[in-house]
């Protein structure tokens, strides 16, 4: 991918912001996942998590271009899609279908193709997840187009799934970048997914049943 010439001090500043925002998002996201859902504190902390994640995404995209780093680019867009879609569903309490929702969906699909093309095992896993999420969203949009009703709390299931998914993606990327095991690297690659997906299923069944 093309490399953008950027002043080194700007890169260093962006990296510091990226680290601070990423740590904040993971810390706040952990609290949000385990606090009571739906009350004012959950909503407030969820918004802080979302904007921390948006700063993570913005710095990821900047650094990916500055350093010609396809991994950062793929993960940044992958996390953005989930955090954006999750927040939209949670705030509107519907399956939102504005033009920018569709634009983000198309971007997520294109990014999934890009992640597969890199040959990176972590990005390929993320791409498979992204294809599945995009497919589910397309089914929902098609149902809305055909004037069919979605399940009563489909928006809540999407909100929970997307927000937890953005957390898993960020956590996985953090581990992959910062921890290198001499053997069994697969633990780093799929550990967060194995840990949080059962919780994701539990919360979805509990709150969106």
N, C-alpha and C positions, 0 to 999 in steps of 0.2 A: 504494500500500500504506500502511497506517496508520503513523504516526510516534510513537515512544515518547519521552516527555519524560525526558531523562537529563541529569544534571549535566555541564557541559562538561569538567570535569577528568576525569570518568570516561570520557568519549568520547576525550579525548586519551590517557589511559593505555591504553585498549583499542587505539587506533590504534598506539601505540608497540609494544605486545605483538604486534599483528598484523604489523607490519613486521619485527620481530625474528624471530618464528616463521616468517614467509614466507621471509625470507632464509635462515634456518637450514635449513628444509625443502628449498629449492632447492639449497643448497650440499651438504647431506648426500645428497640424492637423486641428485645428479650422481655423487658418489663411489660410492654403492650400485650404480648402474646399470653402472658400469665395473669394479667389483671382482668377484672370483671368487664365483660363486653357490653358496649352500648351506653355506658354512663358518660357523664361529661368529662371525667378524667381520662377515660379511654379515648374519647374523640380528640381531646386536646393533645394527648401524647401521640396519638396516631398522626395528627397533622405535623407535629415536630419530627416524627420519624419520616414522614413523606418528604418534607423539605430537606432534611438531612440527606435522604437518599437522592434527591434531585441534585444536590451539591456534589455527591459522589459521582453521579452520572455525568454532570457537566465537566468535572475535572478529569474523569476517565476519558471522555471524548477528546478533550483538549490534549491530554498527555498521549493518547493513542496516536494522534496526528503528529504531535511534536516528536515523538520517539518512534514513529512508524510501527506501532505495536498493535497487531491485529487482535491479540487476546483481550486487551483492554477495551478495544472498540466493540467486539462482539458481546462481552459481558456487560458493558455499559448500556448498550441498546436493549439487551435481554432483560436487564433489571429495570430499565426505564419503562418498557412495555408493561411489565407486571405491576410495578408501583403505580403507574398512571392509571391503568385499567382498574386496579383494585380501589384506588381512591375515588375514581369516578363513580363506580358502582356503589361504594359506601356512602358517598355524599348525596347522590341522587336517589338512591334506593330503587333503582330501575336498571335495566340494561341500556345504558346511554348509547345513542346512535347519531351523534353529530358528525360533521364532515371530518373533524380532527380525530375523532375516535376511529374512524375508518382509515385515516391516514396513518395513525399509529399502528393499526393492525397490519396494513400493507408493509410498513417499515419493519415490523417484527418478522413477517414472513420472509422478506428479502434478507434480513439479518440472519435468519435461520439457515438459509441457503449459503450465505457467506461463511457461517461457522462450520458447516459441513465441509466446505471447500478448503478450510485451513488444515484439516487433517489432525488437529489437536483433539485428543480424546475427551478432555473436559468440555470443550466447545461443541463437540459432536453430541455429547450427552445433553447439553443445554439446548442444542438445536432440536433434538427429538422432543424435549419438553415443550419447546416453543411451537413446533409444528402441531403438537397435540392441543395446546392452548388456543392457537389461532383457529384450528379446525372447530373446536367447541364454540368459539365466538362466532365463527361463520354460520354454524348451525343455528345459533340463537338469533343472529341477524336475519337469516333466511326465514325463520319462523315468524319473526316480527313483520317481515315483508309480506308474508302470506296471511297476515292478520291472525296468526295463531297465538294463543296465550302461552307464556312461559310458566314454569313452575312458580308457585307463589313466592318462594324465597330464593329464586335463582340468583338474584342480585347479591344476596348475602353470601351464598356459597361462592360466587365469583369473587366477592370482596375478600373473604377469608383466604381463599386459595391463592389469589394473586398477591396479596400482601405477604403472606407467609412464603410464597414462592420467591418474591424479591429478596426476602431475608436469606433464604437458603442459597440463592445465587450469589449474593454478596459475601456470605459467610464462606462458601466454597472457594470463591476467588481469593479471599483473604488467606485461607489456609494454603491454597496451591502456591501463591506467590511467596509466602513467608515461611513455610515449613517444607523441608525436603527430607524425606526418609530414605535411608540407604536401600531399603526394600519395602515392599508392600505399599507403594504409593497410592494404590487403589483405595486405601483407607481414607486418605485425604480427599480423593476425588468424589467418593460417594458417601463418606461419613455423615455430612450434614443432611443429605437426603434421607439416609436410613434413620437418622435420629428424629428429624422433624416431620417427615411425611406421615407417620402414624399419629402424631399430634394433630396434624392438619386434618386427617380423616376424622379424628375424634371431635375436634371443634366444629367441623362442618356438620357432622351428624347431630351434635348437641344443639347448635344454634340455628341451623337451617332445616331441621327435621320437619 
